[in-house]
Amino acid sequence: MRRAWTGPVLLLIAGAGAAAGPFARGSTGVVLLLVFVLLAVLISPLVFPRSVGAVEARRRSAVDGRPVVFWRPGCTYCMRLRIRLGRKARRLYWVDIWRDEAGAELVREVNDGNETVPTLLLAGRAHTNPDPAWVREQVASSR
């Protein structure tokens, strides 16, 4: 859990340090601080739907046919997928591989020992770093 928040916390500390200079000179560094806060939020787990365990996600997916996405905080490709999916992201099951060892094992198994994310599991088949437009089509068809 700590590892997921290391990047955002470091950005907040850097933002506070960068904004301290303008504050010390009498001008406001609010805009600079807000930019760092926004970046910290974007790379934090907060922008992703609530994670479930890999076992539970696979069980739910078998029942309703929705895809499972294995991801990790700070991954720019995961963030790109999440942003491009928009509201449809809530229709997928998200598994944070840093919080779920079973999810990390599955990702390593299908990616030759590497923890390459995002990895999408759809109908028992893994797709590594899929095109967001293709994922949107799959979500639309798996109602």
One Martini backbone bead per residue (centre of mass of N, CA, C, O) as a GRO file, in nm:
protein
  143
    1MET     BB    1   0.057   0.063  -0.020
    2ARG     BB    2   0.294   0.262   0.000
    3ARG     BB    3   0.391   0.248  -0.298
    4ALA     BB    4   0.136   0.393  -0.424
    5TRP     BB    5   0.212   0.681  -0.254
    6THR     BB    6   0.500   0.784  -0.318
    7GLY     BB    7   0.469   0.968  -0.566
    8PRO     BB    8   0.251   1.169  -0.461
    9VAL     BB    9   0.411   1.262  -0.211
   10LEU     BB   10   0.659   1.369  -0.363
   11LEU     BB   11   0.500   1.581  -0.522
   12LEU     BB   12   0.401   1.742  -0.278
   13ILE     BB   13   0.680   1.814  -0.170
   14ALA     BB   14   0.783   1.953  -0.426
   15GLY     BB   15   0.556   2.164  -0.436
   16ALA     BB   16   0.618   2.296  -0.166
   17GLY     BB   17   0.908   2.374  -0.241
   18ALA     BB   18   0.839   2.542  -0.499
   19ALA     BB   19   0.633   2.741  -0.342
   20ALA     BB   20   0.826   2.868  -0.127
   21GLY     BB   21   0.974   3.078  -0.293
   22PRO     BB   22   0.737   3.271  -0.364
   23PHE     BB   23   0.649   3.314  -0.072
   24ALA     BB   24   0.923   3.444   0.024
   25ARG     BB   25   0.892   3.688  -0.203
   26GLY     BB   26   0.558   3.758  -0.180
   27SER     BB   27   0.441   3.559  -0.362
   28THR     BB   28   0.238   3.336  -0.515
   29GLY     BB   29   0.230   2.957  -0.527
   30VAL     BB   30  -0.050   2.830  -0.594
   31VAL     BB   31  -0.034   2.730  -0.885
   32LEU     BB   32   0.206   2.544  -0.845
   33LEU     BB   33   0.077   2.370  -0.625
   34LEU     BB   34  -0.172   2.278  -0.795
   35VAL     BB   35  -0.013   2.122  -1.006
   36PHE     BB   36   0.107   1.913  -0.809
   37VAL     BB   37  -0.162   1.808  -0.700
   38LEU     BB   38  -0.276   1.711  -0.968
   39LEU     BB   39  -0.049   1.509  -1.031
   40ALA     BB   40  -0.086   1.340  -0.773
   41VAL     BB   41  -0.375   1.249  -0.835
   42LEU     BB   42  -0.323   1.114  -1.117
   43ILE     BB   43  -0.103   0.894  -0.980
   44SER     BB   44  -0.313   0.790  -0.807
   45PRO     BB   45  -0.564   0.567  -0.693
   46LEU     BB   46  -0.817   0.771  -0.716
   47VAL     BB   47  -0.881   0.743  -1.045
   48PHE     BB   48  -0.964   0.461  -0.970
   49PRO     BB   49  -1.135   0.213  -0.931
   50ARG     BB   50  -1.210  -0.010  -0.720
   51SER     BB   51  -1.040  -0.264  -0.596
   52VAL     BB   52  -0.996  -0.605  -0.656
   53GLY     BB   53  -0.950  -0.918  -0.646
   54ALA     BB   54  -0.859  -1.159  -0.864
   55VAL     BB   55  -1.057  -1.379  -0.783
   56GLU     BB   56  -1.313  -1.201  -0.778
   57ALA     BB   57  -1.291  -1.085  -1.066
   58ARG     BB   58  -1.304  -1.359  -1.214
   59ARG     BB   59  -1.576  -1.444  -1.104
   60ARG     BB   60  -1.741  -1.203  -1.209
   61SER     BB   61  -1.660  -1.233  -1.509
   62ALA     BB   62  -1.790  -1.516  -1.548
   63VAL     BB   63  -2.083  -1.408  -1.503
   64ASP     BB   64  -2.079  -1.110  -1.690
   65GLY     BB   65  -1.815  -1.057  -1.898
   66ARG     BB   66  -1.625  -0.868  -1.774
   67PRO     BB   67  -1.345  -0.713  -1.764
   68VAL     BB   68  -1.000  -0.737  -1.656
   69VAL     BB   69  -0.779  -0.510  -1.482
   70PHE     BB   70  -0.435  -0.480  -1.464
   71TRP     BB   71  -0.266  -0.269  -1.223
   72ARG     BB   72  -0.073   0.039  -1.136
   73PRO     BB   73   0.049   0.283  -0.976
   74GLY     BB   74   0.196   0.523  -1.206
   75CYS     BB   75   0.091   0.418  -1.470
   76THR     BB   76   0.058   0.560  -1.779
   77TYR     BB   77  -0.105   0.340  -1.931
   78CYS     BB   78  -0.329   0.315  -1.721
   79MET     BB   79  -0.415   0.610  -1.730
   80ARG     BB   80  -0.489   0.618  -2.026
   81LEU     BB   81  -0.709   0.405  -2.010
   82ARG     BB   82  -0.884   0.540  -1.794
   83ILE     BB   83  -0.939   0.806  -1.947
   84ARG     BB   84  -1.049   0.682  -2.221
   85LEU     BB   85  -1.298   0.536  -2.077
   86GLY     BB   86  -1.414   0.679  -1.848
   87ARG     BB   87  -1.713   0.570  -1.735
   88LYS     BB   88  -1.655   0.270  -1.836
   89ALA     BB   89  -1.449   0.184  -1.611
   90ARG     BB   90  -1.675   0.078  -1.406
   91ARG     BB   91  -1.729  -0.197  -1.581
   92LEU     BB   92  -1.471  -0.287  -1.465
   93TYR     BB   93  -1.215  -0.486  -1.327
   94TRP     BB   94  -0.986  -0.383  -1.077
   95VAL     BB   95  -0.632  -0.477  -1.034
   96ASP     BB   96  -0.393  -0.433  -0.793
   97ILE     BB   97  -0.071  -0.567  -0.800
   98TRP     BB   98   0.037  -0.431  -0.525
   99ARG     BB   99  -0.217  -0.567  -0.348
  100ASP     BB  100  -0.220  -0.840  -0.540
  101GLU     BB  101  -0.060  -1.135  -0.576
  102ALA     BB  102  -0.242  -1.291  -0.774
  103GLY     BB  103  -0.231  -1.073  -0.993
  104ALA     BB  104   0.076  -1.067  -1.031
  105GLU     BB  105   0.104  -1.363  -1.115
  106LEU     BB  106  -0.073  -1.351  -1.367
  107VAL     BB  107   0.090  -1.137  -1.517
  108ARG     BB  108   0.356  -1.298  -1.523
  109GLU     BB  109   0.244  -1.547  -1.673
  110VAL     BB  110   0.146  -1.376  -1.946
  111ASN     BB  111   0.452  -1.199  -1.939
  112ASP     BB  112   0.723  -1.358  -1.899
  113GLY     BB  113   0.762  -1.241  -1.580
  114ASN     BB  114   0.618  -0.974  -1.618
  115GLU     BB  115   0.472  -0.654  -1.497
  116THR     BB  116   0.265  -0.586  -1.734
  117VAL     BB  117   0.093  -0.278  -1.771
  118PRO     BB  118  -0.186  -0.329  -1.890
  119THR     BB  119  -0.393  -0.616  -1.819
  120LEU     BB  120  -0.631  -0.795  -2.002
  121LEU     BB  121  -0.920  -0.990  -1.911
  122LEU     BB  122  -1.091  -1.189  -2.167
  123ALA     BB  123  -1.229  -1.481  -2.175
  124GLY     BB  124  -0.935  -1.599  -2.067
  125ARG     BB  125  -0.780  -1.363  -2.219
  126ALA     BB  126  -0.482  -1.198  -2.274
  127HIS     BB  127  -0.406  -0.832  -2.279
  128THR     BB  128  -0.141  -0.628  -2.358
  129ASN     BB  129  -0.171  -0.313  -2.389
  130PRO     BB  130  -0.438  -0.208  -2.493
  131ASP     BB  131  -0.646  -0.048  -2.685
  132PRO     BB  132  -0.881   0.170  -2.577
  133ALA     BB  133  -1.086   0.137  -2.811
  134TRP     BB  134  -1.113  -0.170  -2.786
  135VAL     BB  135  -1.210  -0.172  -2.492
  136ARG     BB  136  -1.468  -0.012  -2.538
  137GLU     BB  137  -1.597  -0.227  -2.720
  138GLN     BB  138  -1.597  -0.457  -2.507
  139VAL     BB  139  -1.772  -0.312  -2.300
  140ALA     BB  140  -2.022  -0.269  -2.483
  141SER     BB  141  -2.054  -0.597  -2.539
  142SER     BB  142  -2.058  -0.664  -2.198
  143ARG     BB  143  -2.367  -0.636  -2.071
   0.00000   0.00000   0.00000
